[in-house]
């Protein structure tokens, strides 16, 4: 195994985690900690084959397992969470367990073993139901989803551990992250619906909902740039492009990329897709820009690239590209 930092990635076989793992193996050694409920061994096959990564298949709710696995690492990245905000409507305890309690466990394991740096994947949902361009120095409204509430609680725990136990930490509030290996989100949902119905795509809401979408490659770049350049004991950064993309555009691109370009799009109506959904959001990523980093892809470019990759994953050679 090569020399260099030892990284520990909770949720490292998931969507964003696997892309981060791919980048980290070029820097040092990586322990992927994942229960493989959502993440996939295939996502990290190249990293494992490199000899620079190992996989511990275990749950973040198992504190003692975390303590045993995390000891001796230099940086912990915590990316594990409930991947789909809507699931909390059917199981209101889900985000408490997979979000808040899991975050506490990872922090506590880091404290017990003396890991000095902690990186939390958070979300723009902490800003609540506001269409204003949100900056890191103000939360605006409180979260309106159980997912957003768990992310805000996780941030509060990180802040407390920094003050009480001399941890150094970074919190990244993501826009909607999209790209290959996606395990959730509107684009993947639409493509899978088109697998089941060749003639119609049902879209929740009126299609006018709009949010900033960040390509997973930009997301990982931002995380690593922050890790290398942020100096504060606790720093919080938004990761998002300056623009946004509508659900209507995503639906149209998904139909176009599918084998069924004549499928009709049917909107269910209303200004949001489900209870707890924020119909319009914007994130001000000026703080990262001031540090020297900006997204390479606009929101529309990120969505276009993601749908092209996901369509191949869903439809194979039948995907319509270009």
Secondary structure, 3 states (H helix, E strand, C coil): CCCCEEEEEECCCCHHHHHHHHHHCCCEEEEEEECCCCCCHHHHHHHHHCCCEEEEECCCCCHHHHHHHHCCCCEEEECCCCCCCCHHHHCCCHHHHHHHHHHHHHHHHHHHHCCCEEEEEEEHHHHCCCCCEECCCCCCCCCCCHHHHHHHHHHHHHHHHHHHHCCEEEEEEECEEECCCCCCCHHHHHHHHHHHCCCEEEECECCCCEECEEEHHHHHHHHHHHHHHCCCCEEEEEECCCCCEEHHHHHHHHHHHCCCCCCEEEECECCCCCCCCCCECEECCHHHHHHCCCCCCCHHHHHHHHHHHHHHHHHHHHCCCC
